[in-house]
């Protein structure tokens, strides 16, 4: 390992330890890590703080503003009332119904949809504490459920990436999208099985304090449904435009990233939100957390650490390894790399070529390995240092051991289910 690798890894570990300690304000550890990257000469100021102009961060920040406006409408009041009715009814059946509904809803935007998980987490954060079904028992499973469509017909992103890495490696065998969707369905079933088991393991505490959740809970302090009808319709339209814009990212390009921000500005102009509400949501602690970890992720990749790990694994596996174990190991490596670096696509493009080349050298069909590596890139989440996991930890007011009690078994079960699905639907021999 070079000195750059050691320093980058040390800063990452320090950041994780600070997050684990619960003694620092939410979002502060990544900022300190970015400062250390500059001091240690690992990144320029522009590189260390690149996350603050990262397109995804800009998109989420804008969408948080739109969500703050949507929370004031009677529509959200009705949706929240329906969720609240299930919460008040309490019991395991209500929990299962909520879980299934969220997973069915994820079928439309597809896995990894930022807008959808922000919407669901925002809704949960506005539900008052109820002993029959504490919101702390909902935030984690329902949050992660947004990444698992129960009817996975929208798999275009993952499918496209998989085809791309296979074609780059010279594979011309084709790939069935319907079988690819079934793999994602098996993955969703694995998550659902764990979520049904884990409900009783989740902690019982309120999550409604805005400063602890890292989210400006406008809906908790604002009368819903009091605005004129035209403002309600305009706010709902702004939300729909934001969601559609994010879903059409591949078509709209860069414009998709700023559409939520434009809709947030529109809500400011028509006085649905005042400037303080816009400002507080755009720079909420969870946004600072998301922006900060990107610089750390880039520095780790730039140092060559992740590539070194990939090469070492390829040299260690040898030629007599079981095909399932081969795929499982690469899926674990990819998802772990994505979790710690925050770079889903980058991790996929590091490990996918190695996994495909290893499969071909062993005389195996590389499709299964490619699929497992690509999908696993979006199925880590056992560390709260990027995007949705960070929001879940902050908004749910979980201690890190509580987070791990759910997320670590979930992670292993999901990766196992994913690899089983790939082997079943795309035999390696």
N, C-alpha and C positions, 0 to 999 in steps of 0.2 A: 504493500500500500504506500502511495506517495503521501507527502505531508499535506497536500491539498485534500486528499481523500480523508485523512485522519481528522483534519480541522472541520471539514464539512460534516462528517459523521458526528464529531463531538458537539457541534452546534445543534444538530438535529436531536441528539440525545438530551442535551440541556433543555431544549424547547419542550420535549416530551416530559421531562422531569418536572419542569415548571408547571405544565398543564396538570400533571398528576397531583401536585402539591395542593392545589386549590387555594393557594395563598396569594395569587396574582389575579388582577382584574381580567375578565374574559376578553381575549384578543390581545392582551399585552405580551405574552411570551413570543408569538411570531414576530412582533415588532422588534423586540430586543434581539431576536435571532437575526433579523435582517440587518440591524445595526452592526452586529458582530461580524457578519459576512463581509461588510465593507471594511471594517477595522482590520480584519485578518487578510484582506487582499484577495478574497475568493470571488468577490463580485464588485462591480462598480455600483455607485448609488442608483443609477438607472436600472441595473440588473436586479439588485436586491429588492427594490421597491416596484418592480415591474408589475406585480400583482394588482397594484392600485389603478393601473390602466389596462388590466387584463380584460378582454371582451366579456368573458363569462361573469366576472365580478361586477362589471358595469351593468350587465343584463340583470343580475340578481338584485343589485342595489335599486335599479329602476323598478323592478317588479315588486320589491318590498314597499315602495311608495304606492304603487297601484293597489297592492293588497291592503294597505292602510286605508285607502279610500273605499275599497270594496267592503271592508269591515263595518263601514257606517251604513250600509244599505240594508233594507228590510229583507233582501234576498239572502244575505248571509245570516241575518237574524233567523230566517226560516230554516236554513240549512243547519245552523247551530242548534236551533230548537229541536230538530229531528235527532241530531247527535246527542243532545242533552237528554232527550226523552229516553234514549237507549241507555245513557249513562245513569240516569236516575232510576231506571228499571233495574239496572245492575245485573249482576250474575254473569255466568260464563257464556250463556247463549247470546247475550247482547254483545259481548266482546267478540265472539266468533262472527256475528253478523257484521259488525263494524269492520273487522279485518277483511272479510270477503268483499264487502262493498268497496273498500279502498283499493283492493287488488283488481277488482273488475274495472274500477275507474281508471287505473293505471294502464289498461289495455289501449286506451285511445292515444295518449301522448307517447306511450312506450316506455321502456326501462330507461332510467337515468334522466328523466325529464325534470329539469330544474324547476320550472314553473309549477309543476304538479306537487312536488314535495314541499316547496315553500308554501303553497296554498294549504295543504293538509296540516302541516306543522303549525301554521298560523291559526287555523281553525281550532286545533286542539288546545293551543295556548290560551284561547279565550273562554274555555269551558271552566266554570267554577269547580272547586274541589268538592268531591262527593265521596263519602266513605264507601258507598256501595260499589263504585268503580272509579278509583282515584285516577286522575289524569296522568300521574306518573307511571301508571300501568298501561297507558295508551300511547304516550309519546314515542317510546322506542319501537314497539312492534308496528304501530300504524305508520310511523315515519319510514322505517325500512320497507314496509309493505308497498310503498309508492314505487319502489324499484323492481317490483315483481308482478307484471301483468298476468292476470289469471287466464286471459285469452290473448296470447301474444301474437296478434296479427300485424302489429307495427314493429317489425324487427329490421327495418331498412338500414339503420346506422350500423348495427353490429354485423349484419349480413354483408354490407358493402365493404367494411373493413376486412372481414374475413376473406372475401373474394380477392380483395386487393393484395393482401399479404401472400395468399396462395399463388396468385398470378405472378407476383414479383419473384417468388421462389421457383417459378417455372412449372407449376402444377396446372394442368389443363383438363383435369377430370370433371370439372363442373361441380355445382353444389346446389342441392335442392332446398329452396326456401321453405317449403312446407315442413320438411324434416328438420330444418334449422329452427323453425318455430316450435316444433315438438320438444327439442332440446331445452328451449327456454321455458316451456310449460313444465317439464320435469324439474327444472331448477326452481320454479315457483312453488311446486308441490313440496320440495324439500324445505323451503323457507316456511311455508304454511304449517308443515308438520312441527317444526321447532317452535313457531310462534304459539301454536295451540298448547304445547307442553310448557312453555316458559312463562305463561301468564302468572302463575303462582310464585314465581321466583322474583318478579319485579317488585321494586320498593313501593311504599305507600307514603307519599308526601305531596303537599300542594306545589304547584308550579307557576302560580299567577303573579309573582313579583317580577315586574318588568326588568329591574336592574339585575336580577339574578339570571333571568332567562336569556339575556342578550338580545331581546326583541322588544321594540316599542309597541306595547299591546294597546293600540289605539281603541280597539273595540271594547276593552275592559273598562274604559273610562268615558266612553262616548255613548250617547243615546243612539240606538239604531233606528233607522226608518223614519227619522224626523226631517230629512231633506226633501225638497220638492221632487215631484215625480220625474221631471225632466232631468234633474241632476242624478237621480238613481239610474235612469236608463243610460245616461251618458257615462256614468261610472262603470256600469256593467258592460257597456260597449267597449270602454277602454280596457277593461280586463280581458274581454274576448279577443280584442285586437292584439293584446300583448301575448296571450297564449298561442294564438294562431301564428303570430310572427315568429315566436320561438320554435314552434313545430316545423315551420317552413325555412329553417335555418339554411338547409342545403340549397334552397332555391333563391332566397333573398340575400345570402352572403352577409356581409358586415352590417347591413341595415337591420337584420334581425336582432343584433345585440343592443341596439339603441332604441328600438321601438318601445320597450317598456318605459324607458326614461322619458321619451316623448309623450307617452300616455300619462306619466306622472306629472309632467309639466302642464299637460292639458287639464288635469284635475286641480292643479294649483291655480290656473287661469280662471276656471269656473268656480273657484272658491269652495270646492269640496274639502280641500286640505289647505291649511295655512302653511307659511314657509317653515315654521318651527317643526311641524309634523313631517314635511318633506325632508328637511335637513336631518332630523333625528333618525328617520328610517334609512336614509341613504348612507349614513355613517354609523349605523348600529354596530355594536360590538361584534356581532356575528359576521358582518361584512369585513370588518378589520381583520378578523381571524382568517377568513377565506383569502383575503388579499395578501396577508403576511406570509402564509405557508407556501405561496407560489414561488417566492424568491428563494426560499430554503430548498424547495424541490428542484428548481433549476440549477442551483449551485451543486447539489449532490450529483445530478446527472452530468453537469459540465466537468466535474472533477474526475469522471471516469469510474466512479465507484460502482454504479449499477451495471455498467458494461463489464467490469471486472468480475462481478458476481456471476453474471450470465456465462461468461467464458469458463469460469472455474467449474460451474455445474455441468456444462457440456463435456468438459474433459473428465469429470468424475463419474458420470453415469455409466460409461462403458457401453458394450454392445449386447450384454445378456440381460438387460433389464426387462421386466414385465411391461407390456404395452400400457396397461391401465396405470401402473405405477409411474411410468414415464410421463403420461399426460397429467396425472395428478400432481406430480412434482412441479412441472412447468406452470400449471394453473396456480399452484401455491406461490411460486416465485413471482409470477406476473402480478397477482393480486396483492401480494405483500409489498412489492416494489411500488405499485400504484398507490397503496395505502400510505406509505411513508413518504413518498415524493409528491403525491397529489397530482401526478401526471398519468392519467389513464392511457391516453393514446401513446405517449412516450414509452411507457412500460410495455405496452403491447408490441410496439415496433422494435423494442430491444429483444424480447424473448420469443416472439413469433418466428422470426427467421431461424433462430437456433433450434426451436422445437420442430419446425418443419424439416430442416436439414437433418436433424437427428433421426426423425421418423423415416425419411427417405433412405438414409444410410443403413437403417435396420431393415429395410424392405417393407415398411409399413405404409399404409395409406395415410398421408399427412393431414387429411381433412379434419379428423377428430381432434388432433393436437392443435390445429389452427383455431378451430371453433372454441375449444376449451380455453386457450390462451386469450383470445379476443374477449369473450364474454366475461372471463374471470377478471379482466382489467377493470370492470365496473362492479365487481362483487367482493371487494375487500371490506373496508368499513369497520374493522375491529379496533382501529385507533381513531379517536375524534380529532384528526388534524387536517381535515379537508371537507369542505362542502356540507353535505347532509349529515354525516356523523357529528361534525362540530356543532351544527345547529341543534341536533337532538340532545347532545350533552348539555349545551348551554340552556336551551329552552326547557328541557326537562329537569334541570337542576339536579342531575345525577352526579354522584361521586364516581370517580373512574373505576373502582372495583365493581360498582353496581352496573356500570356500562359494560364492562368486560364480561360479567356474569351472563349477560344476554348476547353480546356481540361476538364473543370468541366461539362458543358452540355454534351459533348461527353461521358464522363464517365457514367453519369446517364442514358443517352439514351441507351448506350450499355448494361448496366446491366439490364435495363428494358426489352430490346429486348431479351437478353439471357434468362431471367426468363420466358418470354412469350413463347419462343421457347421450353424450357424444359417442361413447363406445357402442351403445345399443343402436342408435340411428345411423351411425357412420362407422361400420366395422373396419378395423384397421388392416385386416388381411383379405 
